[in-house]
């Protein structure tokens, strides 16, 4: 589970923004009716979902993108070489391009709380640290500062006997690689736990699976998937799938001769057939004959089922894309019915701005401020906003700033169309 995320100097984010998944102190009647929206970890109440609102170009997608990049760094950086340039951009104004970027996450996995952070430029990692709470007290696992000296012993310090032979790992860790990533590949226990959390328990997007993984998930969750689709008013009554091997051509390249050529190859394709209530004997080619909305619902529901059954965290940009508003509601309600699964999503769906559906601390706003950077803040910060007020109306009226200011006067519209 995720408790808190902090990011600075990524894309349109300049100064540090904080996304807090820990519930605020709320004892009013509406929050009590929404008790399924939270769960408890020790003495902390944790949110099952948060929604991020904002105008186009406000930065809400950049917040998701920055989190995705940082997650991927943990499980990919051991593959980097000396020519690697990290796939992000720092904030472009106010000399932030010359400043480092930072990521911090507080999370729980296998019943233990961790605090992990790293700082980097586009070309090198500058600092990294990992702390945990094995017995309720904070303890250091390691701290890394590439600017502290020339030797690895200058740059690294380790907690007592937490990682076996830690300097063996440090010697194999370049300034392009996160220590956690390298240590996991070198079979160190706690780093492997951290790697697994970021790789398998913090899901970057729905449908982010290869053919074999989709095939496996469909084999496990087929009946639940059918039920979920039917509860969402789909008339699909049966699904059949198989991996089909086909002969084809694959593009190859010879770097020595700088030649490219096609070569015969055997490729795999996942074939999905659906059957509908009207005539269950007639099959449909899922990818070619089902609607975009049905396909998105199918894959997102497959991911959601795996997420909620294994208490993972799912990150989605624009949850409502190609989905009916009631289906969006339905997906959120599945998370509310889960044990400890979490959903972090951005959206433009103002119908969700309802304090009968969400607590104040679940609603977040991204806003582009005067210097061009993105800010992030919660409805919970607005102490004067009463539960009896119309939240959707207040948002659309600009009460929380994170909406586009559109001048649609007839005079301006005519200037656009040339009349």
C-alpha positions as CSV (number, residue, x, y, z in Angstrom):
1,X,0.0,0.0,0.0
2,X,1.1,3.6,-0.7
3,X,1.0,6.1,2.2
4,X,2.6,9.2,0.7
5,X,4.4,10.3,-2.5
6,X,6.5,13.4,-3.0
7,X,8.0,14.6,-6.3
8,X,9.8,17.7,-7.5
9,X,11.2,19.0,-10.7
10,X,9.6,16.5,-13.2
11,X,8.0,17.9,-16.3
12,X,5.6,20.7,-15.3
13,X,6.3,20.1,-11.6
14,X,8.9,22.5,-10.1
15,X,8.8,22.7,-6.3
16,X,7.8,19.6,-4.3
17,X,4.2,18.4,-4.5
18,X,2.8,15.9,-2.1
19,X,0.1,13.2,-2.7
20,X,-1.0,11.9,0.7
21,X,-2.9,8.6,0.8
22,X,-3.3,8.8,4.6
23,X,-6.8,9.9,5.6
24,X,-7.4,13.2,7.3
25,X,-9.2,13.5,10.6
26,X,-12.9,13.6,9.8
27,X,-15.7,12.7,12.1
28,X,-18.7,14.2,10.4
29,X,-21.8,12.3,9.4
30,X,-20.9,12.0,5.7
31,X,-17.4,10.7,6.3
32,X,-18.8,8.0,8.7
33,X,-21.1,6.8,5.9
34,X,-18.1,6.4,3.7
35,X,-16.2,4.1,6.0
36,X,-15.6,1.6,3.1
37,X,-13.5,4.3,1.4
38,X,-10.7,3.8,3.9
39,X,-8.8,0.9,5.6
40,X,-6.6,0.8,8.6
41,X,-2.9,0.0,8.8
42,X,-1.8,-0.1,12.5
43,X,-3.0,3.3,13.8
44,X,-3.2,5.0,10.4
45,X,-6.3,5.3,8.3
46,X,-5.5,4.9,4.6
47,X,-7.5,6.0,1.5
48,X,-8.5,3.3,-1.0
49,X,-8.7,5.9,-3.8
50,X,-7.9,9.4,-4.8
51,X,-9.1,11.4,-7.8
52,X,-7.0,14.2,-9.3
53,X,-8.9,17.0,-11.1
54,X,-7.5,19.8,-13.3
55,X,-7.8,21.7,-16.5
56,X,-6.1,20.6,-19.7
57,X,-2.4,21.4,-19.3
58,X,-2.8,21.8,-15.5
59,X,-0.2,19.0,-14.9
60,X,-2.4,16.2,-13.6
61,X,-1.2,13.8,-16.4
62,X,2.4,15.0,-15.7
63,X,1.9,13.9,-12.0
64,X,0.9,10.4,-13.2
65,X,3.8,10.4,-15.7
66,X,6.4,11.4,-13.1
67,X,5.2,8.7,-10.7
68,X,5.4,6.1,-13.5
69,X,8.9,7.2,-14.5
70,X,10.1,6.9,-10.9
71,X,8.5,3.4,-10.5
72,X,10.1,2.2,-13.7
73,X,13.5,3.5,-12.6
74,X,13.5,1.1,-9.6
75,X,13.0,-2.0,-11.7
76,X,14.8,-0.9,-14.9
77,X,17.8,1.0,-13.9
78,X,20.0,-2.1,-13.5
79,X,19.9,-2.3,-17.3
80,X,21.3,1.2,-17.9
81,X,24.7,1.8,-19.4
82,X,27.1,4.8,-19.5
83,X,25.3,6.4,-22.4
84,X,21.8,6.3,-20.8
85,X,19.9,9.5,-20.6
86,X,16.9,9.2,-18.2
87,X,13.5,9.5,-19.9
88,X,12.2,12.6,-18.2
89,X,12.4,16.4,-18.4
90,X,13.0,18.8,-15.5
91,X,10.9,21.9,-15.2
92,X,12.0,24.3,-18.0
93,X,11.6,27.7,-16.3
94,X,13.4,29.5,-13.5
95,X,16.7,27.6,-14.0
96,X,15.1,24.3,-12.8
97,X,16.8,22.6,-15.7
98,X,20.0,22.9,-13.8
99,X,18.6,21.6,-10.6
100,X,18.2,17.9,-9.6
101,X,14.8,16.1,-9.5
102,X,13.6,14.1,-6.4
103,X,11.2,11.3,-5.7
104,X,10.1,10.1,-2.2
105,X,7.6,7.3,-1.4
106,X,6.4,6.0,1.9
107,X,4.8,2.6,1.5
108,X,4.0,-0.8,3.2
109,X,4.8,-4.2,1.8
110,X,4.8,-7.6,3.5
111,X,3.5,-5.8,6.7
112,X,6.5,-3.5,7.0
113,X,6.6,0.2,6.3
114,X,9.4,1.7,4.2
115,X,10.6,5.2,3.2
116,X,12.5,5.3,-0.1
117,X,13.9,8.2,-2.0
118,X,16.3,9.2,-4.8
119,X,17.6,12.3,-6.4
120,X,18.9,12.5,-10.0
121,X,19.6,14.6,-13.0
122,X,18.9,13.5,-16.6
123,X,22.3,11.8,-16.7
124,X,23.2,10.6,-13.2
125,X,21.8,9.5,-9.9
126,X,23.0,11.8,-7.1
127,X,21.5,10.4,-3.9
128,X,19.4,7.5,-2.7
129,X,18.1,6.3,0.7
130,X,16.0,3.5,2.2
131,X,14.6,3.4,5.8
132,X,12.2,0.9,7.3
133,X,10.2,0.3,10.5
134,X,10.8,-3.4,11.4
135,X,9.7,-2.9,15.1
136,X,7.8,0.3,15.0
137,X,11.0,2.4,15.0
138,X,12.8,3.9,12.0
139,X,16.0,2.1,11.1
140,X,18.4,2.8,8.3
141,X,18.9,0.3,5.5
142,X,21.3,2.5,3.5
143,X,22.0,6.1,2.5
144,X,23.9,7.0,-0.7
145,X,25.4,10.3,-1.7
146,X,27.4,10.3,-4.9
147,X,28.7,13.8,-4.0
148,X,30.2,12.8,-0.6
149,X,33.6,11.7,-1.9
150,X,35.5,9.5,-4.3
151,X,35.3,6.0,-2.8
152,X,32.2,3.9,-2.3
153,X,32.8,4.0,1.5
154,X,32.6,7.8,1.2
155,X,29.4,7.6,-0.8
156,X,27.5,4.8,1.1
157,X,26.5,4.1,4.7
158,X,24.6,1.0,5.8
159,X,22.5,-0.1,8.7
160,X,23.7,-2.9,10.8
161,X,23.7,-6.3,9.0
162,X,20.5,-5.4,7.0
163,X,22.0,-6.2,3.6
164,X,24.6,-8.9,3.2
165,X,28.0,-7.8,1.8
166,X,26.5,-4.3,0.8
167,X,29.8,-2.9,-0.5
168,X,29.9,-5.7,-3.1
169,X,26.7,-4.3,-4.5
170,X,27.9,-0.7,-4.2
171,X,31.0,-1.6,-6.2
172,X,28.7,-2.9,-9.0
173,X,26.4,0.1,-8.9
174,X,27.2,2.9,-11.3
175,X,25.8,6.5,-11.2
176,X,23.3,5.4,-13.8
177,X,21.8,2.7,-11.5
178,X,19.7,2.7,-8.4
179,X,21.3,0.7,-5.6
180,X,17.9,-1.0,-4.9
181,X,17.7,-2.1,-8.5
182,X,21.3,-3.5,-8.6
183,X,21.0,-5.2,-5.1
184,X,17.8,-6.9,-6.2
185,X,19.5,-8.4,-9.2
186,X,22.3,-9.5,-6.9
187,X,19.8,-11.5,-4.7
188,X,19.8,-9.3,-1.6
189,X,16.6,-9.9,0.4
190,X,15.2,-6.5,1.3
191,X,16.0,-4.9,-2.1
192,X,14.2,-7.9,-3.7
193,X,11.2,-7.1,-1.6
194,X,11.3,-3.4,-2.7
195,X,11.8,-4.4,-6.3
196,X,8.8,-6.7,-6.2
197,X,6.6,-4.0,-4.7
198,X,7.4,-1.6,-7.5
199,X,7.4,-4.2,-10.3
200,X,4.4,-6.3,-9.2
201,X,2.3,-4.4,-6.6
202,X,2.4,-0.8,-7.9
203,X,0.7,-1.2,-11.3
204,X,1.5,1.7,-13.6
205,X,-1.5,1.4,-15.9
206,X,-4.2,-1.0,-16.9
207,X,-3.6,-3.5,-19.8
208,X,0.2,-3.2,-19.2
209,X,0.7,-6.9,-19.8
210,X,2.3,-9.1,-22.4
211,X,0.4,-11.9,-24.2
212,X,1.4,-14.6,-21.7
213,X,0.4,-12.5,-18.7
214,X,-3.0,-11.7,-20.2
215,X,-3.5,-15.3,-21.0
216,X,-2.6,-16.3,-17.4
217,X,-4.9,-13.6,-15.9
218,X,-7.8,-14.7,-18.1
219,X,-7.4,-18.3,-17.1
220,X,-7.5,-17.3,-13.4
221,X,-10.2,-14.6,-13.5
222,X,-12.5,-15.7,-16.4
223,X,-15.6,-16.3,-14.3
224,X,-15.1,-13.2,-12.2
225,X,-14.5,-11.2,-15.4
226,X,-17.7,-12.4,-16.9
227,X,-19.6,-11.6,-13.8
228,X,-18.0,-8.1,-13.6
229,X,-18.9,-7.4,-17.2
230,X,-22.5,-8.5,-16.8
231,X,-22.9,-6.4,-13.6
232,X,-21.8,-3.5,-15.8
233,X,-24.7,-4.3,-18.2
234,X,-22.6,-6.1,-20.8
235,X,-24.4,-8.8,-22.8
236,X,-21.2,-11.0,-23.2
237,X,-22.0,-14.4,-21.7
238,X,-18.9,-16.3,-22.7
239,X,-15.2,-15.6,-23.5
240,X,-12.7,-18.0,-25.1
241,X,-9.1,-17.3,-25.6
242,X,-5.9,-19.0,-26.8
243,X,-2.4,-18.1,-27.9
244,X,-2.1,-18.6,-31.7
245,X,1.3,-19.1,-33.3
246,X,1.8,-17.7,-36.7
247,X,4.6,-17.5,-39.3
248,X,5.6,-14.0,-40.1
249,X,8.5,-11.6,-40.9
250,X,10.5,-9.8,-38.2
251,X,12.8,-6.9,-38.9
252,X,16.4,-7.6,-38.0
253,X,19.4,-5.3,-38.1
254,X,23.1,-6.0,-38.4
255,X,24.9,-3.2,-36.5
256,X,28.3,-4.1,-38.0
257,X,27.2,-3.8,-41.6
258,X,24.4,-1.3,-40.9
259,X,22.0,-3.4,-42.9
260,X,18.4,-4.1,-42.1
261,X,16.5,-7.2,-43.4
262,X,13.4,-9.2,-42.8
263,X,13.7,-12.8,-41.4
264,X,11.1,-15.6,-41.2
265,X,9.9,-15.9,-37.6
266,X,7.2,-17.6,-35.5
267,X,5.1,-15.0,-33.7
268,X,2.4,-15.3,-31.0
269,X,-0.9,-13.6,-31.0
270,X,-3.6,-13.7,-28.4
271,X,-7.0,-14.6,-29.9
272,X,-10.1,-13.7,-27.9
273,X,-13.6,-14.7,-29.0
274,X,-16.7,-13.3,-27.3
275,X,-20.2,-14.7,-27.3
276,X,-23.3,-12.6,-26.7
277,X,-26.7,-13.2,-25.0
278,X,-28.8,-12.9,-28.1
279,X,-27.2,-15.9,-29.8
280,X,-24.4,-17.6,-27.7
281,X,-23.4,-19.8,-30.6
282,X,-22.1,-16.8,-32.7
283,X,-18.6,-15.7,-31.9
284,X,-17.1,-12.3,-32.3
285,X,-13.4,-11.4,-32.9
286,X,-12.9,-9.3,-29.8
287,X,-10.2,-7.0,-31.1
288,X,-11.9,-6.3,-34.4
289,X,-15.6,-6.5,-33.7
290,X,-16.1,-5.2,-30.1
291,X,-16.4,-1.4,-29.4
292,X,-13.6,0.6,-27.9
293,X,-15.6,1.0,-24.7
294,X,-16.1,-2.7,-24.4
295,X,-12.4,-3.4,-25.0
296,X,-11.3,-0.9,-22.5
297,X,-13.8,-2.2,-19.9
298,X,-12.6,-5.8,-20.6
299,X,-8.9,-5.0,-20.0
300,X,-9.3,-2.5,-17.2
301,X,-11.6,-5.0,-15.4
302,X,-9.0,-7.7,-15.8
303,X,-6.4,-5.5,-14.2
304,X,-8.9,-4.3,-11.5
305,X,-9.7,-7.9,-10.5
306,X,-6.0,-8.8,-10.1
307,X,-5.4,-5.5,-8.2
308,X,-8.2,-5.8,-5.7
309,X,-7.7,-9.5,-5.0
310,X,-4.0,-9.1,-4.3
311,X,-4.3,-5.6,-2.6
312,X,-2.1,-3.8,-5.2
313,X,-2.1,-0.1,-6.1
314,X,-3.3,0.9,-9.6
315,X,-2.4,4.2,-11.3
316,X,-4.6,5.4,-14.2
317,X,-4.6,8.6,-16.2
318,X,-8.1,9.7,-17.3
319,X,-10.1,6.8,-15.8
320,X,-13.2,7.7,-17.7
321,X,-11.7,7.5,-21.2
322,X,-14.2,5.6,-23.4
323,X,-16.3,4.6,-20.4
324,X,-19.8,5.5,-19.4
325,X,-20.0,7.6,-16.1
326,X,-21.8,4.7,-14.4
327,X,-19.0,2.3,-15.3
328,X,-16.5,4.7,-13.9
329,X,-18.5,4.7,-10.6
330,X,-18.7,0.9,-10.8
331,X,-14.8,0.6,-10.9
332,X,-14.4,2.9,-8.0
333,X,-17.0,1.0,-6.0
334,X,-15.1,-2.3,-6.6
335,X,-12.1,-0.7,-4.9
336,X,-14.3,0.5,-2.0
337,X,-15.4,-3.1,-1.6
338,X,-11.8,-4.4,-1.5
339,X,-9.7,-5.1,1.5
340,X,-6.6,-2.8,1.0
341,X,-6.4,-2.2,-2.8
342,X,-5.8,1.4,-3.9
343,X,-6.6,3.4,-7.0
344,X,-4.9,6.7,-7.9
345,X,-6.5,8.3,-11.0
346,X,-6.9,11.6,-12.9
347,X,-10.2,12.5,-14.3
348,X,-12.4,15.2,-15.8
349,X,-15.6,13.5,-14.7
350,X,-17.3,16.1,-12.5
351,X,-20.2,13.8,-11.6
352,X,-17.8,12.1,-9.2
353,X,-17.5,15.4,-7.3
354,X,-20.0,14.3,-4.8
355,X,-19.4,14.2,-1.0
356,X,-21.8,11.2,-0.9
357,X,-19.3,9.3,-3.0
358,X,-15.9,10.7,-1.9
359,X,-14.4,12.1,1.3
360,X,-12.8,15.5,1.1
361,X,-9.3,14.0,1.4
362,X,-9.9,11.8,-1.6
363,X,-10.4,14.8,-4.0
364,X,-7.3,16.5,-5.3
365,X,-6.8,19.4,-7.7
366,X,-3.9,20.1,-10.1
367,X,-3.5,23.7,-11.1
368,X,-1.1,25.6,-13.3
369,X,0.2,28.6,-11.4
370,X,1.6,31.9,-12.7
371,X,5.2,30.6,-13.2
372,X,3.9,27.8,-15.4
373,X,4.4,25.0,-12.8
374,X,1.9,22.6,-11.5
375,X,0.6,22.7,-8.0
376,X,-1.3,19.9,-6.2
377,X,-3.7,20.3,-3.2
378,X,-6.7,18.6,-1.7
379,X,-10.3,19.6,-1.0
380,X,-9.4,18.7,2.6
381,X,-7.3,21.9,2.7
382,X,-10.4,24.0,2.3
383,X,-11.6,24.0,5.9
384,X,-14.4,26.5,5.0
385,X,-16.1,24.2,2.4
386,X,-19.1,22.6,4.2
387,X,-20.4,19.1,3.4
388,X,-23.8,20.6,2.5
389,X,-22.4,22.6,-0.4
390,X,-22.6,21.4,-4.0
391,X,-19.1,20.3,-4.8
392,X,-19.5,19.8,-8.5
393,X,-21.1,23.3,-8.9
394,X,-18.4,24.9,-6.8
395,X,-15.7,23.3,-8.9
396,X,-17.2,24.3,-12.2
397,X,-17.6,27.9,-10.9
398,X,-13.8,28.0,-10.3
399,X,-13.9,27.8,-6.5
400,X,-10.7,25.6,-6.5
401,X,-9.0,27.3,-9.5
402,X,-8.2,24.1,-11.4
403,X,-10.5,24.6,-14.3
404,X,-9.9,26.3,-17.7
405,X,-10.9,29.9,-18.1
406,X,-12.8,30.0,-21.3
407,X,-14.0,33.2,-23.0
408,X,-16.8,32.0,-25.3
409,X,-18.5,35.4,-25.9
410,X,-20.2,35.6,-29.3
411,X,-17.7,38.3,-30.4
412,X,-14.7,36.2,-29.7
413,X,-16.3,33.1,-31.3
414,X,-17.0,35.1,-34.5
415,X,-13.4,36.2,-34.6
416,X,-12.3,32.6,-34.7
417,X,-14.6,31.6,-37.5
418,X,-13.9,34.7,-39.5
419,X,-17.3,36.4,-39.4
